[in-house]
Every structure is written in C-alpha cells, then in structure tokens.
Amino acid sequence: MKYKYSNIALIVGASSGVGKVCAKHLHDSGYKVYGTSRYATFVNNDGIDKIAMIPMDVTHEDSVKEAVEYVIKREGVIGVLINCPGYGLAGAIEDTYIEEAKKVFDTNFFGIMSVCNAVLPYMRNQKNGLIINISSVAGLITLPYQSMYCASKYALESLTECYRMETADTGIKLSLIEPGGMKTNFKREYIEKYDQSTYKEKSEHAINKMIADEIKGPGPEIVIKELKSILNRVNPPIRKIVGVEYKLIGILRKMLPARITEIIISKMYGGG
C-alpha cells in the first residue's frame, strides 16, 4: 500500500471514542499506530491489537514533547497526526467560574495546539504530513448551556484554518472532522454551581436533550467515512461534517439568517 504521508500515525486520545476507532482503522489499513492516553506508560506500550499506547497529558507541554520525541526516536517520522482530546462542561455561562472555563480550553484548544506545535517541525523537515483535528458541529452552531465546549471548538476551527494558511507552502495538510451527537463515553462535567443555578431547570432540560440525542446517535465508527476521504485526497478539505443530518444543518447554517438559526436552536434546547 502506498502512503501519502508515511505509515506512522500518532492518535492523541486513542483509548476511547473517536480516537480509538481512528486508531483501529489506521492499524487495520497497515499504519503503525501510536495512541496516547494519560494512563499509559512507556514501559508497557505494545497495547491491544498491536497499537502502541504511550502516555501523554495534553495539558502539560513536557508530556506532549516527551511523547512526540519518543515516536520520532523510534520511527524518524510522524506521517499522520489525529487530535481527539476533548470534554464538555454543562451549565450557564453566568454561573461558570473562569477557572472552570480555562480548564476546558486547556484540553480542547491549548492541548491540541501544543501537540500540533510539537509535531509541526518534524513534518516541515519531512516536507509533508497530515494533521486532522477532531472538532464538532458545536464548532459551527452554538448550543445553550454548553458554552465553553462550543467556544473551544469554535476556537479550534479558527486555529486549524490559520495553521492551513501558515503551512501552505510546506507540504503539510490540515483538516477538521466535525461529528454531531454520537453514542460514545463522552466526558461531560458540570459546573460547580450547577444545582444552585437560577438556570437549573432550563439547563437540565437542554443537557438531557443532548444526552438523549447522543444515546440515540450512531457510534463513533461513523467518522471513518470522512477520515478515509481525507486520507485519500491530495488536497484534503478544510472540514468534513459527519452524518447526513448534520451536513444539512451545516448547509442551513450558511443559508439562514443568524437570528433564525438562534431561534431554532433555542426552541430545540430550551435556550430561550
């Protein structure tokens, strides 16, 4: 099999959800895959199904650099990087402590930026490489009582677009994959003041609706179609939305006035 970017892949957040299915797909396709988890070790890293699991905490730059250097020392290159870390924070903005908000951004935004910055110098020297950042439909459409998750994904969208422009002449490609609600073990925390919030009833209604949609949704395997499309393109697209209904939402988001979109989302999730 011919690989556009070499067959060495690094999957950040490969122990569950989207990261796990991406790691398995690449491994089954012949890639040598290194997956990361905060709970893995460098000593016993052969992993299940021959996917090497190595430790990385994206909120600590030293941990990120150590993991990337480990792969480079063993393989010499990183052809494909897929960034999957992320979690949600439920609750009203007014009742969210700044430290809670910063914690979300440390993982969902700055953590991914840290990994990209650690890998990019090696890809630049290789004169090629592919980075796929797992975003969300929530990076295109804002959801009430999920403000920090949405804000971090909006920021990730912008960050990835900037990386694309800044690395355009290096041979490095970047793309976003934007899933909607899926049946995964998605980590969602609640703000400290959630139960005491003036918005408790409304926020509970909205979050329960989101959880119900996730339970009824497809499994994380649905992202593989878009992953294949990106891997097989010489010039991969900026973004690929996952799922027909969410592709439709993306189209409507561009066509409808912002006020109309706001009204529809508010009615769906009790935001107003």
C-alpha positions in Angstrom: 0.0 0.0 0.0 1.2 3.5 -0.9 1.0 6.1 1.9 0.9 9.8 1.0 2.4 10.9 4.3 4.3 7.8 5.6 2.6 5.0 7.5 3.5 6.3 11.0 0.4 7.7 12.8 0.0 9.4 16.2 -3.5 9.4 17.6 -4.0 11.7 20.6 -6.8 10.4 22.8 -6.8 6.9 21.5 -8.1 5.0 24.5 -11.8 5.5 23.8 -14.4 7.1 21.4 -13.4 8.6 18.1 -9.7 8.3 18.9 -10.0 4.6 19.5 -11.9 3.8 16.2 -9.5 6.1 14.2 -6.5 4.2 15.7 -8.1 0.8 14.8 -8.9 1.9 11.3 -5.4 3.1 10.6 -3.9 0.0 12.1 -6.2 -2.2 10.0 -5.1 -0.2 7.0 -1.4 -1.0 7.5 -0.3 2.0 9.5 2.0 1.7 12.5 -0.1 3.5 15.1 0.9 5.1 18.4 -2.0 6.1 20.5 -1.9 8.3 23.6 -3.6 8.1 27.0 -2.9 9.8 30.3 -2.8 6.3 31.9 -0.4 4.5 29.5 3.3 4.0 30.2 6.4 4.0 28.0 7.5 0.7 29.6 4.4 -1.4 28.5 3.3 0.2 25.3 2.5 -2.6 22.9 -1.1 -2.1 23.6 -4.2 -4.1 22.5 -4.3 -5.2 18.9 -0.7 -4.1 18.4 -1.5 -0.4 18.8 1.3 1.1 20.9 -0.2 3.1 23.7 2.1 5.8 25.1 1.5 8.4 27.9 0.5 12.0 27.1 -1.3 14.6 29.1 -2.1 17.4 26.6 -2.4 20.0 29.4 1.3 19.6 30.1 3.8 20.6 27.3 6.6 18.5 28.7 4.4 15.4 28.5 3.4 16.3 24.9 7.1 16.8 23.8 8.2 13.6 25.5 5.6 11.5 23.7 6.3 13.1 20.3 10.1 12.7 20.7 9.5 9.1 21.7 7.8 8.3 18.4 10.4 10.3 16.4 13.3 8.5 18.1 11.7 5.1 17.2 10.4 5.9 13.8 12.1 9.0 12.5 8.8 10.5 11.2 5.2 11.1 12.0 3.1 11.0 8.8 -0.4 11.4 10.3 -1.5 13.1 13.5 -5.1 12.9 14.7 -6.1 15.1 17.7 -9.1 13.7 19.6 -8.9 15.1 23.2 -11.9 16.9 24.5 -14.7 17.1 27.0 -17.8 19.1 27.7 -18.8 21.4 30.6 -22.5 21.8 31.3 -24.1 24.9 32.8 -24.9 28.5 32.4 -22.2 31.0 31.4 -23.2 33.3 34.2 -22.5 30.7 36.8 -19.3 29.3 35.3 -16.1 30.1 37.2 -13.2 31.4 35.0 -11.0 28.5 36.2 -13.6 26.0 35.0 -13.6 27.7 31.6 -9.8 27.7 31.4 -9.7 24.0 32.2 -11.9 23.2 29.2 -9.7 25.3 26.9 -6.6 23.8 28.3 -7.7 20.4 26.9 -9.9 21.2 23.9 -7.9 24.1 22.5 -4.5 24.7 24.0 -3.8 21.0 24.4 -4.3 20.4 20.7 -2.3 23.5 19.8 0.5 22.1 22.0 0.5 18.8 20.1 0.4 20.4 16.7 3.3 22.7 17.6 5.4 19.8 18.8 4.8 17.7 15.6 5.0 20.5 13.0 8.8 21.0 13.0 9.3 17.3 12.2 6.6 17.4 9.4 8.2 20.5 8.0 11.6 18.7 7.8 9.8 15.8 6.1 8.2 18.3 3.7 4.9 16.5 4.2 2.4 15.4 6.8 -1.3 15.3 7.6 -3.0 16.7 10.8 -6.6 16.0 11.5 -8.3 17.9 14.3 -11.5 16.4 15.7 -13.8 19.3 16.2 -17.6 19.2 16.4 -20.8 20.5 14.8 -20.8 22.6 18.1 -17.9 24.4 16.4 -20.3 25.7 13.8 -23.6 26.0 15.8 -23.7 27.2 19.4 -25.7 25.2 21.9 -27.1 26.7 25.1 -25.6 25.6 28.4 -22.6 24.1 26.5 -20.9 27.4 26.1 -17.3 26.5 26.9 -17.4 23.4 24.8 -18.8 25.3 21.8 -16.3 28.2 22.3 -13.4 25.9 22.5 -14.5 24.1 19.3 -15.1 27.5 17.5 -11.6 28.4 18.5 -10.2 25.1 17.3 -11.9 25.7 13.9 -10.1 29.1 13.6 -6.8 27.7 14.8 -6.9 24.9 12.2 -7.7 27.4 9.4 -4.8 29.5 10.5 -2.4 26.6 10.5 -3.5 25.7 7.0 -2.6 29.2 5.7 0.7 29.4 7.6 1.9 26.0 6.5 0.5 26.2 2.9 4.0 26.0 1.3 5.4 23.3 3.5 3.7 20.2 2.2 1.7 19.8 5.4 -2.0 19.4 5.2 -4.6 20.1 7.9 -8.3 19.2 8.1 -11.2 19.2 10.6 -13.7 16.4 11.2 -16.9 17.7 12.8 -19.1 15.0 14.3 -22.6 15.6 15.8 -24.2 13.7 18.7 -22.7 10.2 18.9 -23.1 7.2 21.2 -19.7 7.3 23.0 -18.5 7.6 26.5 -18.2 11.4 26.0 -16.9 13.1 29.2 -19.2 15.9 30.3 -18.6 17.7 33.6 -21.0 20.0 35.3 -20.1 23.5 36.6 -19.7 23.7 40.4 -22.8 25.9 40.8 -25.0 23.8 38.5 -27.5 22.7 41.2 -27.7 26.2 42.7 -28.1 28.0 39.4 -31.0 30.2 38.5 -30.9 28.5 35.1 -31.0 24.9 36.7 -34.4 23.9 35.1 -33.6 25.2 31.6 -30.1 23.9 31.6 -31.2 20.5 32.8 -33.8 20.3 30.0 -31.2 21.3 27.4 -28.5 18.9 28.7 -30.9 16.0 29.0 -32.0 16.6 25.4 -28.4 16.5 24.2 -27.7 13.3 26.2 -30.8 11.7 24.7 -29.6 12.6 21.2 -26.2 11.1 21.9 -27.7 7.8 23.2 -29.9 7.5 20.1 -27.0 8.6 17.8 -24.6 6.4 15.8 -21.4 5.0 17.3 -18.0 6.8 16.7 -17.4 4.5 13.7 -19.4 7.0 11.7 -16.3 9.2 11.4 -14.4 6.6 9.4 -16.0 7.5 6.1 -14.8 11.1 6.5 -11.4 10.0 7.7 -11.0 7.8 4.6 -12.0 10.7 2.4 -9.3 13.0 3.9 -6.6 10.4 3.9 -7.2 9.7 0.2 -7.2 13.3 -1.0 -4.1 15.0 -2.3 -5.6 18.3 -1.1 -7.9 17.5 1.8 -10.8 19.8 2.5 -10.8 22.3 5.4 -13.6 20.5 7.1 -15.8 17.4 6.8 -19.1 17.3 8.7 -20.1 13.8 9.9 -23.6 12.5 9.1 -26.3 13.5 6.6 -28.5 15.4 9.1 -25.5 17.4 10.4 -24.4 18.1 6.8 -27.8 19.5 6.3 -27.5 21.6 9.4 -24.2 23.0 8.1 -25.9 24.0 4.9 -28.8 25.6 6.6 -26.4 27.5 8.9 -24.9 29.2 5.9 -28.2 29.9 4.2 -30.4 31.1 7.1 -30.0 34.5 8.9 -28.2 34.2 12.2 -31.3 35.3 14.1 -33.4 32.4 12.6 -30.7 29.9 13.5 -30.7 31.2 17.0 -34.4 30.8 17.4 -34.4 27.3 16.0 -31.6 26.1 18.4 -33.2 27.9 21.3 -36.5 26.1 20.7 -34.7 22.7 20.3 -32.8 23.0 23.5 -34.8 25.4 25.6 -32.3 28.2 25.5 -34.9 30.9 25.5 
